[in-house]
Every structure is written in structure tokens, then in C-alpha cells.
Amino acid sequence: MAVFVLSDLHLSTNAGTDKSMEVFGTKWKDYINRIKNNWNRLVTPEDTVVVNGDVSWAMTLDEAKSDFEFLNSLNGTKIIGKGNHDFWWSTLSKVNAFFEENKIDTVKILHNNAHIADRLVICGSRGWYNDDKIATMPKTADYQKIVSREAARIKASLKEGEKLSSEFEKVVFLHFPPVWGDFVCEEILTVLEEFNVKRCYFGHIHGLYDIPSSFEYDDIKFIMTSAVFLNFTPLFVGK
């Protein structure tokens, strides 16, 4: 049994969605089949894969059904978090009810909660930037409010993780990097340090390939998980 991670799948299997990432160049060519083939080559039915955001281009749960069915067909248990493009996202109860109704039985949601997978405690949330020079929300958005809310959600997830196990390592999976270049999201970093988190996996970054796959900041290792950066191959986390 093992844990892997792969974010930013940007699935678009619904014929009505028509937002294939192939329009962004050859690196994305046939990406959905590449995800499927690489995933099932590495991941066994007993393994777990965390998908930390930008799962589907769908705008609603119904529209995302075929994307969830695609995920469900892949090997292993999937734990999915929210990205900035996951507009289909709803409450935990509504998503779980939708999964049950549609027999999506290998996909779980990471939202104000935590999961145990092979002696690791899986925690996390979307995260956010609080620097409006690199954020993607309109200028009218209250960045500080958004970041404070996300920091609270990460803390809630880590608290739930502590309830699940005081023995296993707590690993955090975010969509946005809390540290990137000169930018540091102190609110989120403070939460990670409070809970002695040593590994944080993040996605979101597209179009940059000649960069380190990981780096350290304040004794925390940050690791990139974007699918296109990883050549659409799940990254081993541990077992």
C-alpha cells in the first residue's frame, strides 16, 4: 500500500464542457489518456492518490459526473481537495450524497477533515495568496479575509488529523503554494509550524518547467504536484 499525489488534472470528459487543456500546447497532448495510463501503471487498487485541486473544469456536480466516473475507474482510493477552478465544489454532505447516488465509491473529499492512508494523516485545503500582485481574484476581493479563512480550514483539518492519530506523520496537501519565490503566506505558514508539519505538497503552477521540484523553507519541505509538471505521472509520497 502506498500514497501518491497528482494535482491539476483539469478533467474535461463531459462533451458539453469542452475545456480540454490540449489548447495550451503539445505538453498537454492526449493528457487524459496519459493520466490514465501512468496512473494505472504505478497505482494499485490498494493505494491512495491525493488530487489537491483543479480536478475538473465542470461548473456543477452534474456536469462533473463523467469526470468523477473517470477518477472512480482509476486504481486506488482518491482523496480530492479544492482548487481555484473547481467551481463544481459544494458542501461535504452534498458531494458525498452525489457520490453515493452515482456509485462514485473510491473518491473522498478533503474539506475541514482528514484521512488516514498507510500510516500517513492526509490534511489540507485550497490555500490562497494574500498578495494581490500574484493573486488571481478581482482587485475588489478581500484577500486577507480569504487567507484567514483558508488558514482556519487548514488548522481544522490538522486538528481532525490529530484526532485520527498522534503517531502518524501529518502531511499537508494544498492547491496554492504558501511559499513561492519572494512570497510567503505567513498566516498559513504559522499553522503548518504550529502542528509541526514537515511536508507540504502544492499544485497550481503551470507553464514553468525549469524550476526545482521541491524546496525547503523554515524546515518544511514544499513539493510540486501539478500534473503537467510531473508529466501526468502520480508522485510517490510514502507508505
N, C-alpha and C positions, 0 to 999 in steps of 0.2 A: 504494500500500500504506500502511496506517495502523494504529495501535494504539488501541484503545478499552478502557474498563473499565466494569463494571456488577456490583455485588455484591448479596448478599441477595435472590436470585431466589426462594428458598423454593418451589421447584417441588413440585407435588403432583399429577402426572399419573396416577399409579397409582391405580386405583379403590379398592384396598384401603388406601391411605394416608389419604385423606380428611382432609387438613390444609390446605385452602385458606385462604389469607390473607384471603379476602373477608370472613371473620367479624370482621375488625378495622376494618371501615368502608368508606365509599364510595371512599376513596383507593385501595383495593385492588381495586375492582370490575373484573372481567374482566382481571386483571393478566397472566395468561399470554398471552392474545392480544395485549395491549398490548406486552408484551416482544417477542413475535414480530414484530409489525408495525413497531415502532420500530427494532428491531434490523436487520431486513432492508431497511428504508428507508435506513439510514445505512451499514451494513457491507457490503462487497463480499466475494466469495469469496476475494480475495487478502489481506484484512485479518486482524487478530488482535484478539480480545477477551479480556481478563483478567477472570475471575469470582473475586473474592477473598473467598470464603467464603459459607456458608449457601446452598449450591447447591440442596440437596434435603432434604425432610423425611424421606426414606426412612431406615429403620433398618439395612438391609443392601444390599449391592451388587445382589442380585437384585431387591429391591424398588425400587431406584433405576433399573433398566434403562430404563423408559419415560421418565424424566426425562433420562437421558443421550441417549436416542434423540431427544428433543425438542431438546436442545442440539446434537446432531450434525446435525440438519436445518437449523439456522440458518446463515446465511452466515459464512464465515471460519473460522479456527483459534481454538479456545478453550483458554485456559490457566487451570486452576481450582486454587484454593487452599482450605484447610480453614477452616471457620467453627465456632462453638461448637455449631451444630445439625447438623453433618454427621456423624451417627452411623454412616453407611454407610462412612465412611473406613476404609481398610485400608492395608497396605504398598504401596509403589510397584509392586513386582513383581506383587502380586495384582490391583491395579487395572488395570495395563497388560495383564495376561493376560485379565482380564474384558473390557476394551475390544476386544482383538484377537478374542476368541471371539465377541463380539456385533457386530463390524464397526462399532464406535464409532471412526471413523478421523480425526475432526477435533478431538478433545478430548485435551489433555495435562495432566499433573499437575505442580503446583509444590510440591515437598516435598524439602527438602535438596538442591535442584538449581537450575538457572537456565535460561532460554531466551533466544534472540535473536529479536527481532521488529523488522524495519525499523529497524535501527541503534539499537535500544534493548536493553539487557540487563534482562530481567524477573526480578526476585528477590523473595523474600518467604517468609512463613509465616503462621501464625494470629495470633501475638502473644498477649498476655494482660494483664490488670490484676494489680497486686500490692497493691492497696488493697482490703481486704475490705469496705469500706463501699460500693463500687460494683461489686465483682466479682459473678459470678453462680453461683459454685461453692458447695457447702455450707461451713459455717463450719469443718468439720474438714479442708478441703483445705489443702495446703501451698502457699500462693500463691507464696512465694519460690522453691520448687523448680520450679513450673510456669513462672514467668517466666524463671528461669535457663535452663531447657531451651529455651524459645522463643527467647531471645536467642542461644543456641548454634545453633539451627536457622537463624535469620536470618543469622548470621555464616557458617555453612556455605554457605548459598545465595549470599551475596555473594562468597565465595571461589570458588565454582564459576563465578559470573559473571565474575570476573577472569580465569579460565582461558579463558572463551569470547572475551573481548575486553577489551583495555586501552584501546581507543579510544572505544567507545560509552558513552553515559551509563547508569549503573546506576540503575534506578528500582525502588523497593520497594513491594510490594503486601501489606498486612496486612489481617486481618479487624478486629481491635481497634485503636482509636487509641492510640498510645503517649503522646499528649498530648491531654488533654481537660479543659477548664476549669482547675481548680486541680491536677489530677492530672498527674503526669509519671512515666513509667516510665523511670527513669534507666538501667537495665540495657540496655533496647532502644535508647534514645536514644544511649547511648555507642557501640553497634555502628554505628548509622547515621552518626554523626560520624566514627568510625574509617575508614569506607570512603567518606567524602566524599559521602554521599547528599544530594541536593538536593531530591528529590521523594519523598513517601511518600503513597500512596493507601490509604484505610481505609474500612471499612463499619461494620456492626453497629448503628449508631444509627438507631432507628425512632421515629416519633412526634414528632420535633422538626423543624419546617419553617421557623420564623422565626429561622434561625441562619445564619451565614456558610457558604458552600460550601467555603471554604478559609481557612487562616490560616498564619502563619509562626511558628516557634519555633526559636531558635538557628540561623538561616539555612537551615532546612529548611522547605519548603512542604508542608503537610498538606492533602489534598484528599478530600472526602467522596464516596463512591461508592454508597451504599445506593440500591437500585432505586426505592423509593417516594419518596425524597428527590429523585431525578433524573427523576421522572415516567416511570419504566420506559424510559428512553432512554439507550443507551450514551454514555459521556462520552469525548470525544476526548482522547488522551494525547499523540500525536505521530506523526511519520513522517519 
